[in-house]
């Protein structure tokens, strides 16, 4: 009798879960925390580890209300930690920046920036506030929150194969371990294993908009305000560097997102990047990303001065075309979530807000499916409609913006249509959240689903939908050479002036107002205008939210 000296093979590791989530970034971790909090056996898989670099750092007021909605609706209080700068500094780390405004400075090649060609929309702090997320810290915090609520982490797990069947999903890792799940959510982003496996990516990408991008984090950034010696009339109400700065030019823009712009931060870092139409500005194969960035900055004297002397603290990232799209984002027993579904451009900081909407729509359906074992695609079809609609609307908006930067007056009209739509959407969601916080009735959120203009930021207002469609038509005509930029701008401002759903005291219809700054006095005038002259929907949203905001302020609440 002989005995083999070869040790027996180790048994294949097999595990079974209700839901497996690919990607432990901010989207996957929030969803995992929600599911685990409500008893679903949840696996959170990632090929990498935390902490790690990520972009998508600029929030908007809607983002923060959407995060508060997830925290309240699904009883995951940790999500609230990233909804204010003060919470981030106290509960996570002093590495986050303030965002007091959206700021845009339009530039022409070879010329100093014209202070008349600027726009700034200031976030009314009484209603909402915003900040810059240092994503490696916020994402790691939410990852550990998911674990706290019972999600099982598998970092460093690379998926070698995915098998989707009628009765479940099987993941095979490169180490031959096997995971079985009743449902699979891929929140891993552009390099989605599920999209690759099922051939879901559209080639070419279907979106109108084209752009490529470069970005990194740096130290020794020159504050934007130090670039100019402005007359009082040209000085914005908020310092440029206390918000997200967009340096725009024909078919491109640079960003400045400071993490070192508030006393609540001890960071010395700033996020910088460049996004531009790759058809107009193709890559030069002889330049590395830093050189590519520098050559475009050098075209604009003030932009070049702002970035002069910065020191990168990590490697540059450079992309080819930044847009991707998917044929579908929902199937039997699977979902592509957030940036795994598609992506347009970081211009309007929609990414995290849109992801929150996707999570909000998916989570309650998924929890119900875990209970009754119905994971059919039909049950989740609204999630696909929502995500695809959002991508289509964002595509139209960003394409309009890129096309408008040849004429500041035209851009100013597009800017106003975007800004008011985004704020109206915030009031709409905040109204539902206020009602939910009073009585805990989920119907307040269910009532927001299936609006007539799904995908628009303000999806249930016919007047705004018509204004948005008019903007798209005019911009398409400009691009086709059928309309001048002046004709398009005049037509859009005529629409804004005549709209009873656009708050006149804010200055949205005043084409010469560079700084839209909703001071308390302006807010009072706006509420009076809404009560007297606004259409019924705007009257309800503005008067109701204004009343609630004052109540919160009188109680000393930090957020509303």
RAKAZI-V223552 format. One record per backbone hydrogen bond with DSSP energy under -1.0 kcal/mol. NH is the residue of the N-H (numbers start at 1). CO is the residue of the C=O. If there is no record, write none. Layout:
nh:NH co:CO
nh:NH co:CO
This chain:
nh:15 co:178
nh:17 co:180
nh:18 co:41
nh:19 co:41
nh:20 co:183
nh:21 co:43
nh:22 co:185
nh:23 co:45
nh:29 co:25
nh:30 co:26
nh:31 co:27
nh:32 co:28
nh:33 co:29
nh:34 co:30
nh:35 co:31
nh:36 co:32
nh:37 co:33
nh:38 co:34
nh:39 co:36
nh:40 co:35
nh:43 co:19
nh:44 co:152
nh:45 co:21
nh:46 co:154
nh:59 co:131
nh:64 co:60
nh:65 co:61
nh:66 co:62
nh:67 co:63
nh:68 co:64
nh:69 co:65
nh:70 co:66
nh:71 co:67
nh:72 co:68
nh:73 co:69
nh:74 co:70
nh:76 co:71
nh:79 co:76
nh:80 co:77
nh:81 co:78
nh:82 co:79
nh:83 co:80
nh:88 co:84
nh:89 co:85
nh:90 co:86
nh:91 co:87
nh:92 co:88
nh:93 co:88
nh:95 co:93
nh:97 co:132
nh:99 co:130
nh:100 co:242
nh:102 co:121
nh:103 co:244
nh:104 co:119
nh:105 co:246
nh:106 co:117
nh:107 co:248
nh:110 co:299
nh:111 co:108
nh:117 co:114
nh:119 co:104
nh:120 co:514
nh:121 co:102
nh:122 co:516
nh:123 co:100
nh:127 co:124
nh:128 co:124
nh:132 co:97
nh:133 co:57
nh:135 co:133
nh:137 co:134
nh:138 co:134
nh:139 co:135
nh:141 co:137
nh:142 co:138
nh:143 co:139
nh:144 co:140
nh:145 co:141
nh:146 co:142
nh:147 co:143
nh:148 co:144
nh:149 co:145
nh:150 co:147
nh:151 co:146
nh:152 co:42
nh:154 co:44
nh:156 co:48
nh:157 co:46
nh:160 co:172
nh:161 co:172
nh:163 co:170
nh:165 co:168
nh:169 co:181
nh:170 co:163
nh:171 co:179
nh:172 co:161
nh:173 co:177
nh:174 co:158
nh:176 co:173
nh:178 co:13
nh:179 co:171
nh:180 co:15
nh:181 co:169
nh:182 co:17
nh:184 co:333
nh:185 co:20
nh:186 co:335
nh:187 co:22
nh:196 co:192
nh:197 co:193
nh:198 co:194
nh:200 co:195
nh:202 co:325
nh:212 co:276
nh:214 co:274
nh:215 co:317
nh:216 co:272
nh:218 co:270
nh:219 co:311
nh:222 co:306
nh:226 co:223
nh:227 co:224
nh:234 co:231
nh:242 co:239
nh:243 co:240
nh:244 co:101
nh:245 co:256
nh:246 co:103
nh:247 co:254
nh:248 co:105
nh:249 co:252
nh:252 co:249
nh:253 co:275
nh:254 co:247
nh:255 co:273
nh:256 co:245
nh:257 co:271
nh:259 co:269
nh:265 co:262
nh:266 co:94
nh:270 co:218
nh:271 co:257
nh:272 co:216
nh:273 co:255
nh:274 co:214
nh:275 co:253
nh:276 co:212
nh:277 co:251
nh:281 co:277
nh:287 co:284
nh:292 co:288
nh:293 co:289
nh:294 co:290
nh:295 co:291
nh:296 co:292
nh:297 co:293
nh:298 co:294
nh:299 co:296
nh:300 co:297
nh:304 co:300
nh:305 co:301
nh:306 co:302
nh:307 co:303
nh:308 co:304
nh:310 co:307
nh:311 co:219
nh:313 co:217
nh:317 co:215
nh:319 co:213
nh:322 co:211
nh:324 co:343
nh:327 co:200
nh:331 co:334
nh:333 co:375
nh:334 co:331
nh:335 co:184
nh:336 co:329
nh:337 co:186
nh:340 co:337
nh:341 co:338
nh:342 co:338
nh:343 co:324
nh:349 co:346
nh:354 co:350
nh:355 co:351
nh:356 co:352
nh:357 co:353
nh:358 co:354
nh:359 co:355
nh:360 co:356
nh:361 co:357
nh:362 co:358
nh:363 co:359
nh:366 co:362
nh:367 co:363
nh:368 co:364
nh:369 co:365
nh:370 co:366
nh:371 co:367
nh:372 co:368
nh:373 co:369
nh:381 co:378
nh:383 co:380
nh:384 co:380
nh:385 co:381
nh:386 co:382
nh:387 co:383
nh:388 co:384
nh:389 co:385
nh:390 co:386
nh:391 co:387
nh:392 co:388
nh:393 co:389
nh:394 co:390
nh:395 co:391
nh:396 co:392
nh:397 co:393
nh:398 co:394
nh:399 co:395
nh:400 co:396
nh:401 co:397
nh:402 co:398
nh:403 co:399
nh:404 co:400
nh:405 co:401
nh:407 co:404
nh:411 co:407
nh:412 co:408
nh:413 co:409
nh:414 co:410
nh:415 co:411
nh:416 co:412
nh:417 co:413
nh:418 co:414
nh:419 co:415
nh:420 co:416
nh:421 co:417
nh:422 co:418
nh:423 co:419
nh:424 co:420
nh:425 co:421
nh:426 co:422
nh:427 co:423
nh:428 co:424
nh:429 co:425
nh:430 co:426
nh:431 co:427
nh:432 co:428
nh:433 co:429
nh:434 co:430
nh:435 co:431
nh:436 co:432
nh:437 co:433
nh:438 co:434
nh:439 co:435
nh:440 co:436
nh:444 co:441
nh:445 co:442
nh:446 co:442
nh:447 co:443
nh:448 co:445
nh:449 co:446
nh:453 co:459
nh:456 co:453
nh:465 co:461
nh:466 co:462
nh:467 co:463
nh:468 co:464
nh:469 co:465
nh:470 co:466
nh:471 co:467
nh:472 co:468
nh:473 co:469
nh:474 co:470
nh:475 co:471
nh:476 co:472
nh:477 co:473
nh:478 co:474
nh:479 co:475
nh:480 co:476
nh:481 co:478
nh:482 co:477
nh:488 co:484
nh:489 co:485
nh:490 co:486
nh:491 co:487
nh:492 co:488
nh:493 co:489
nh:494 co:490
nh:495 co:491
nh:496 co:492
nh:497 co:493
nh:498 co:494
nh:507 co:504
nh:510 co:507
nh:513 co:510
nh:516 co:120
nh:519 co:517
nh:523 co:519
nh:524 co:520
nh:525 co:521
nh:526 co:522
nh:527 co:523
nh:528 co:524
nh:529 co:525
nh:530 co:526
nh:531 co:527
nh:532 co:528
nh:533 co:529
nh:534 co:529
nh:535 co:500
nh:539 co:535
nh:540 co:536
nh:541 co:537
nh:542 co:538
nh:543 co:539
nh:544 co:540
nh:545 co:541
nh:546 co:542
nh:547 co:543
nh:548 co:544
nh:549 co:545
nh:550 co:546
nh:551 co:547
nh:552 co:548
nh:553 co:549
nh:554 co:550
nh:555 co:551
nh:556 co:553
nh:557 co:552
